[in-house]
Every structure is written in structure tokens, then in C-alpha cells.
Amino acid sequence: MKKKIFPVLGLLLGLSLLLGGCATGLTPGAWPTVASNGELAFIAGGAHVYAVDLQTHAEIWRFPEKASTAAPFYAAPAITPDGQVIVGGFNHTLYSLDPQTGAETRTFTGARDKWIGGMLVTDTRIYAGNADYNLYALDLNLNLQWSFQADQSIWGTPVTDGTNVYFGTLGRKLYAVNATSGEQAWAQSLDGAVLGAPLLGPDGTLYVGTYGSLLYAIDPRDGSILWSEAVSSWIWGGPALAGDRLVVGDGNGDLLSFPLGGGPASWTQPLNGMVIGSPVVLGDAILVGTDDNTLYFLNGDGGDIRPFAVSGKIHSTPVISGDRILVPLTEGEALLAVLDANGNQLWSYQPEK
Amino acid sequence: MWETLLVNPFMNFLLLIYKLVGGNFGVAIILFTIIIRVVTHPLMASQIKSSARMQEMQNSKEWQDIQKKYKDDREKLAQEQMRIYREKGISPFASCLPSFIQLPILFAVYQSIVRALAASPSQLLILSGAVYPFFKLADIVPINSKFLWMNLGQPERIYVAGLGIPLLAILAAVTTYVQSKTTVPAATNPNDQSAMMSKMMALYMPLLMAWITYSLASGLAVYIIVGNLLGIAQYAMLGKVNWKSLLPGYKPAVTTTGKKS
């Protein structure tokens, strides 16, 4: 009789493993991000944060040394004025790492959910939004100064004009919070979730794109909407400033340029693949990555398009480090592609397992 | 194929209900479970009939005779049993079938719940591509994952004096056990293969469900518990629930090999 039990047990065990595998496949994730101190590139690449020497292309360290699926790292690393590398994990912990060795020097464990968005670092403070709906203000030793509870998760990087810190939430709101006290200055409801960072214009106007396919200009004094313009799909990353114009990409793969004062798009350039990260301006060129494994170079009027293929999807914003362009890649043959200012790939980095 | 046929339709249907009920994902899961149960009711009714036929067959003289005749020759006994199953057009696994049919649906429901809640950028990106064109996703993102004391996208615990009690996992195990005990026909011959299979399922399915609901998103636990309660109600409506089987010391009318007690 006992022998007959085994097929049933085996079947249930198999089903358990199948569901276990199914659950693992659904582990919430994001995409790699990168920061640089000019000497090293710090890549938040899932199971580890990697430090790669930009001269020798060698991996200097990885944190943690042993991979942990419980604490994947996707939030863009930040570098403090005193050189610390700050990284946030999905395990709710914010780490300060030694840039030369990767040794953990401090942690902040006061958050209750994932660190998804990037951090804003000033001379004395770190401002970071968490999926637990809070914006945390920390000193450079990761001591909590204040926290502000918003209406929903914060996925984007905050910005500051020195007086207020501005950030958007998934709850379709843009907040202004006093940078010193953490008190709310104003909150403005928008038509869709804010997934990326707001942009501070030259005159202090805030520009923010939403998942509801609108680009807004907001008065920083009271949060009133100065103008809004529709695009054809969601805006994930925030807009960028290119001279006296805004450039922003959308989920349909369009790159659009708008005058700072509002009005219809000056030009629209259709690209292949979704634009998820923000565009970046390098000299006279606008750089934008898409999920069809291409980094596009355009000139200021949207012309002279030059596509450069890379070996993975570009979901996050490329980073300029000196004369190099650092492009984190998703689902590719490499985790990071490094290009020169003309778009030629110099080298790539793929961590050894 | 899996995604197109099951996960995406489930996810879109869940989101549609979510939108119709005013943004309560817990209520959406409960309504979704009810609808799934209603849609699959004919299948279940057919299976209940099949189980009843099997029960009848196992009490037949022919079945009892072969038990007696081949009691020392298990291989021959199995062959004869299979012959009778074939002749009567009955599957020996019929009584376990509801549990097995539920499992692929469970996988798909779990994936659709997690995907619909989109608690991370990659999940929202996948959701953006998987949602049907008639949805304006921006109107319902972010999905409200809070229901009663739960975050439906996370495993559930109730903390008492610092101790995390998995209430939904306990309820899932209990309701699965009650469903198995009260709805699977009592075996009259404990040596029969299908009876053993049913007994094993009644024992291990609650454990499996407890493990699943302990470790995965609590939205799935809501689906499992509501589904179990509805399953018991369905059997009750068809007059097939045996509440006595829950009583301690309850023994069905057992037939020893070849003889009725």
C-alpha cells in the first residue's frame, strides 16, 4: 500500500516545485541602473551592485559578495559629496558602501518597502522616496532627519530648488515638501501616475510627465498647472532640457520636443521601441535609448538620427561620465555598454557568475 | 500560449471587475472566483456524477468478486479493475480531478493577480503591454492592493505580540480539508487505488494549499478560500455533501476485500 503513496507524493511535490518556480519567475523586478564617480561605474544590477573600473574595465568589487534574491538592487546608486556610494535594495534597506572596497559602512533600515527610485543627494542631505509611500530625508551618515508620508509609492528621483523637494507618486500627485522641515508646501493632482523624476527648468518651473500621457508645466510656488500637452502614450522617465526646449519620450517610441512656455510639439521623431528612460543631452546631441536595443543620437531639431545598436534593451537613463556614455542594459549579453561621444561602443561589461 | 489563453484574459477580467466595483481588488478577486466557479459548474456537476457512478461500481458484486478472487495477485487485480473501469467508462482518477483541474487555474490566477497589482517597474511595464486596448490603464494605475488587513500582493500575516500568524494559510488549509472530506465520496474499500488516492489528496492538498498561501501573494489565498467555500456550496446544492465525515471517529461503511461489512 505504501508504494502507491509515492506517485501521489511525487505529483504533489512536483506541483509544489512548479508553483515555487512560477513564484520565482514573478519576483518583482526592475532594470539595471548606473552611476559614476568618474573613476568607477557603480551598477545596480539585480543580485549585486558592481563597481567597474572605467579605465581597466575590470570589476573591482561586488556587493554583496554572495548573491541574494531577497535583496535585489535596481534603484539608481547615488554618490555623496564625501564619496560614499548609496544603494537601496528591494529588502527595504539603504546601504552606504565604501567606493574603493564595496564594504558596507552604514545602513538605514527605517523604510518598510522597496527602494525603487533614485536618490537626490545635496551637500548635507539624501532625499529618497520609497514604495512605502514615504519620502525620507537622511543626513550623509544615513541618520533619519524627517520623513513625509505621501499618498502612494514613490518610484521617481526627487529634485530640489534648495527650498522645496519635489517628487511625484503613483497616486497621480506631485508634491512639494520643505527641504529642511519636511512639511508639505503643496500637492497637485495630475491625470496619471508619476513614474519618473520631475525636471526643474531654468526659471524654476517644474516639468513632469505622467503615465496618463501628459506633459505638465507646474508653478513651483503653489503647484498650479501652467500648461499641459498630450503625447501619444505614457511617459515613464522625465523630460530633459535641450537648450530652450524640452525633450521627452513615450511608450509608443516617439521622441517629442516642446517649447518651455507651452504649446504643441515643435517636432516629433518616431523611433523603434518604447522610450522608458529620460533623454540625455551631450553637447549638441540628444541621446535616447529604446527597448529595441538601440541608443539614438539626434540633433537639437530632431534630425540627423544616428542609431547605435547595443546588446540589450535600454530601460534606464544613460549616464555621461567624462567623455563616455554609460548605458545599462536589460536582458542583454552585457550589463553595461560604454560608448564614446560619437556613439561607438568602446567596451561592455558582463559580470562573471 | 499560456499567457495568451489564461494569464492575460484572467488579468484583464480581474482589472475589468476591479474597475466596475470602484477600485477594490479584494472584492474583484471574490467576484472573479464566483464567476469562475459558475462557469466551471457544468464540469463539476459532471464530475460529481462520475464520482457517484464510481462509488456505485465499487459497491457492485462484480467489483467485490474480483477483489476476493485476486486478493493475492495485485497485478491481476489491477488489470481487472482497469478492465471494469474501461467497460463502465469511468476514470479511476475522477474523484481527484477537481483538485487537479484547479491547479493550472491557480497558477494562472496567481500570475494574473501579481501582474495586475504591478508592484514594481518591470511588472507595470509587462502590464502595460498585456492589457487589452479597450482599457485606459492610466485611469486605474496604481491598483489598490489593500483589502481588509491585507496587502493582496504580499503574503499575509496577522501580528500578535510580535508573532506573525498566517491566518489565511490556516483558513486555506482548513477549507481545503473540509472540502476534501465532505465532498469526496467515502471509500468503501480502503485498499482500492482510487480510494487511496483520494485519501492522500485529502491529506496533502490542505498542506500544499497552506504552503502556497503562506508563501505567495495573499490575493491568491483569498481566491483559494472563497473557491473552497463555493465548492462546498456547489456540492451542497447538489445534495452531495457528507457533513458526517467531519465527525471524529466517523467511518464509512467499509468493505473488506470481497465482502461488504
Interface residues (C-beta under 8 A of the other chain):
Chain A: M1 K4 I5 V8 L9 L12 L15 S16 L18 L19 C22 A23 L26 P28 G29 A30 W31 Y74 F90 K114 I116 A131 Q152 S153 W155 L170 G171 D191 G192 A193 L195 T210 Y211 G212 S213 W234 G251 I276 H315
Chain B: L103 L106 F107 Y110 Q111 V114 R115 A119 S120 P121 S122 Q123 L124 L125 S128 L137 A138 D139 V141 P142 N191 Q193 M196 M197 M200 M201 Y204 M205 L208 W211 I212 S215 L216
